[in-house]
Amino acid sequence: SFSDCCIRLSALCGYQPWRAEDSEPCPATSRWALLSSDQAALRSGISRDNWHKRRKTGGKRKPYHKKRKYELGRPPANTKIGPRRIHTVRVRGGNKKYRALRLDVGNFSWGSECCTRKTRIIDVVYNASNNELVRTKTLVKNCIVLIDSTPYRQWYEAHYALPLGRKKGAKLTPEEEEILNKKRSKKIQKKYDERKKNAKIASILEEQFQQGKLLACIASRPGQCGRADGYVLEGKELEFYLRKIKARKGK
């Protein structure tokens, strides 16, 4: 009947007439408040279907079914540099995605030395696809970042017993003195001497170690897996990105 329809409509809008006489105010149970974020996205959000677009001829298409869950799209993570904050998203098949909203640490590999260390992400300096992502310091796959070189320098000095990225005549702490100028047995010293034959690194990389920052590329997808892992730039790739960064600063 008409009165039943009115009651149903008012219930959807949050008004419950049978509670009007109660002393407590009626809680807001609007239709949209009851929907989860994914359901809300289905109703009015990002859609990956093609039937809402016009035909090539310019004619409109009639929607022959409602939006489907498998056609939804989600907003980008836009991962920024800051204290770690990760949201989990329930996706198709009951699986989980890890949406990183803030990250400040990542696992980066120094390929030529087969050394991987967890280090601090300092800044975003280049992105081939979008300058806006550099301005807003957004972490995405394949963006070029500056990372702290300390973990790699410590490993190099312990592995080769040679100083790296230090100014001539710089004073060493007692711990560093022990690592670099420690007295070793003949057998151990021979091992270090063998290593020193392959200890040479590129001059461009050495300059970066002196500054305390290394250029690295992010290889993971922070908005999907919740991590910002990558590799240290070397060789031709490093030269290429240094040219690009210099050209961008010159504009």
C-alpha positions in Angstrom: 0.0 0.0 0.0 1.0 3.7 -0.2 1.6 4.0 3.5 3.9 0.9 3.5 5.9 2.5 0.7 6.3 5.8 2.7 7.5 3.9 5.7 10.1 2.0 3.6 11.3 5.2 2.0 11.6 6.9 5.3 13.6 3.9 6.7 16.0 4.2 3.8 16.5 7.9 4.5 17.2 7.3 8.2 13.9 8.2 9.7 12.1 5.5 11.7 8.6 6.6 12.7 8.2 3.9 15.3 11.1 5.4 17.2 9.9 9.0 17.1 8.3 8.7 20.5 11.4 7.3 22.2 13.5 9.6 24.4 16.8 8.6 22.6 17.4 10.3 19.2 17.2 8.0 16.2 20.7 6.9 14.9 21.6 7.9 11.4 21.2 4.7 9.3 21.1 6.2 5.9 21.4 4.0 2.9 25.0 5.2 2.0 26.2 4.9 5.6 25.4 1.2 5.6 27.4 0.6 2.4 31.0 -0.5 2.6 33.6 1.5 0.7 33.7 -1.1 -2.2 29.9 -1.1 -2.4 29.9 2.7 -2.5 32.5 2.5 -5.3 30.2 0.2 -7.2 27.3 2.7 -6.9 29.0 5.9 -7.8 32.7 5.5 -8.0 35.4 4.5 -10.5 34.2 1.9 -13.1 36.3 -0.1 -15.5 33.5 -1.1 -17.8 33.1 0.2 -21.4 29.3 0.1 -21.7 28.9 3.5 -20.1 30.8 5.1 -23.0 29.2 6.1 -26.3 29.5 4.1 -29.5 32.0 5.1 -32.2 29.0 6.5 -34.1 28.3 8.8 -31.2 25.1 7.0 -30.1 24.4 6.3 -26.5 24.3 2.7 -25.1 21.5 1.5 -23.0 22.8 0.0 -19.7 21.5 -3.6 -19.8 22.8 -4.5 -16.3 23.9 -2.8 -13.1 27.5 -2.2 -12.2 29.3 -5.3 -11.3 31.8 -5.9 -8.4 34.5 -7.1 -10.9 34.2 -3.9 -12.9 35.1 -1.6 -10.0 38.2 0.6 -9.9 39.9 1.9 -6.8 41.6 5.3 -6.3 45.5 5.3 -6.5 47.5 4.9 -3.3 49.7 8.0 -3.9 52.3 6.7 -1.5 54.2 9.5 0.2 57.5 9.6 2.2 56.7 9.4 5.9 56.3 7.1 8.9 55.0 3.7 7.7 51.3 3.5 7.2 49.7 0.6 5.2 46.1 -0.3 4.7 44.9 -3.8 3.7 42.3 -4.1 0.9 40.2 -7.2 0.5 40.2 -8.1 -3.2 38.9 -10.8 -5.6 39.2 -14.3 -4.3 39.5 -13.2 -0.7 43.1 -12.2 -1.3 44.7 -9.1 0.2 46.5 -6.1 -1.2 48.6 -3.9 0.9 48.0 -0.2 0.1 51.0 1.7 1.3 50.0 5.3 2.1 53.3 6.3 3.8 56.7 4.7 3.5 60.2 5.9 4.6 62.3 2.7 4.4 63.0 0.1 1.6 65.2 -2.8 0.7 67.7 -1.8 -2.1 70.1 -4.0 -3.9 73.6 -3.0 -4.9 73.9 -5.3 -7.9 77.6 -5.2 -8.7 78.5 -6.1 -5.1 75.6 -8.5 -4.5 74.7 -6.6 -1.4 71.1 -5.8 -0.3 70.4 -3.6 2.7 67.4 -1.9 4.2 67.9 1.8 4.1 66.1 5.2 4.4 64.3 6.8 1.5 65.2 10.5 1.5 63.6 12.1 -1.6 62.0 11.6 -5.0 64.1 13.2 -7.7 62.9 12.0 -11.1 59.9 10.3 -12.7 59.8 9.5 -16.4 56.0 9.5 -16.6 54.9 12.5 -14.6 56.7 15.6 -13.1 53.7 16.1 -10.8 54.7 12.9 -9.0 58.2 14.4 -8.4 56.7 17.6 -7.0 54.4 15.8 -4.6 57.2 13.2 -3.7 55.0 10.2 -4.6 56.6 6.7 -4.5 55.6 4.6 -7.5 57.2 1.9 -9.5 60.2 3.0 -11.6 60.6 6.4 -9.9 64.2 7.5 -9.1 64.8 8.2 -5.4 67.7 9.3 -3.1 68.6 6.8 -0.4 70.9 6.8 2.6 74.3 5.3 1.6 75.4 4.5 5.2 74.5 0.8 5.3 76.3 0.2 2.0 79.4 2.1 3.1 79.5 0.1 6.4 79.3 -3.2 4.5 82.0 -2.2 1.9 84.4 -1.1 4.6 83.9 -4.3 6.6 84.1 -6.5 3.5 87.2 -5.0 1.9 88.8 -3.2 4.9 89.1 -0.1 2.7 87.6 3.4 3.4 84.8 4.5 1.0 83.5 8.0 0.5 85.7 9.7 3.1 87.6 12.9 2.8 91.4 12.7 3.0 92.6 13.2 6.6 89.1 12.7 8.1 89.2 11.4 11.7 87.8 7.9 12.3 85.8 6.8 15.3 87.3 4.0 17.4 84.8 1.5 15.9 85.8 2.5 12.3 89.5 2.5 13.3 89.1 -1.1 14.5 87.4 -2.3 11.3 89.8 -0.5 8.8 93.2 -0.8 10.7 92.7 -4.0 12.7 95.6 -6.3 13.1 94.8 -9.6 11.4 96.5 -13.0 11.1 98.4 -13.8 7.8 95.7 -16.1 6.6 92.9 -13.6 7.2 95.0 -10.7 5.7 95.6 -12.8 2.6 91.9 -13.2 2.2 91.4 -9.4 2.4 94.2 -8.8 -0.1 92.5 -11.1 -2.6 89.2 -9.2 -2.1 91.0 -5.8 -2.6 91.9 -6.8 -6.2 88.2 -6.4 -7.1 87.3 -3.5 -4.7 87.4 -0.7 -7.3 84.1 1.1 -7.8 83.1 3.7 -10.4 84.1 7.3 -9.7 80.4 8.6 -10.1 79.3 6.1 -7.4 82.2 7.2 -5.2 81.1 10.9 -5.5 77.6 9.8 -4.3 79.1 8.0 -1.3 81.0 11.2 -0.4 77.6 13.1 -0.4 76.0 10.3 1.7 73.2 9.7 -0.8 72.7 7.2 -3.6 70.4 7.3 -6.6 68.1 4.2 -6.7 65.2 3.0 -8.7 62.0 1.5 -7.1 61.2 -1.9 -8.6 58.2 -2.9 -6.5 54.7 -1.4 -6.5 54.0 0.3 -3.2 50.3 0.7 -3.8 49.9 -3.1 -4.4 52.4 -4.9 -2.2 53.0 -2.2 0.5 56.8 -2.1 0.0 59.3 0.3 -1.7 62.1 -2.1 -2.8 64.5 -1.5 -5.6 68.1 -1.3 -6.8 71.0 1.2 -6.7 71.7 2.8 -10.1 75.0 2.1 -11.7 76.9 2.3 -15.0 75.1 3.6 -18.1 71.7 3.7 -16.4 73.1 6.0 -13.7 74.8 8.3 -16.3 71.4 8.5 -18.2 69.4 9.5 -15.1 72.1 12.0 -14.0 71.7 13.7 -17.4 67.9 13.7 -17.1 68.0 15.2 -13.6 70.5 17.9 -14.6 68.4 18.8 -17.6 65.3 19.1 -15.4 67.1 21.4 -13.0 68.3 23.6 -15.8 64.8 24.3 -17.0 
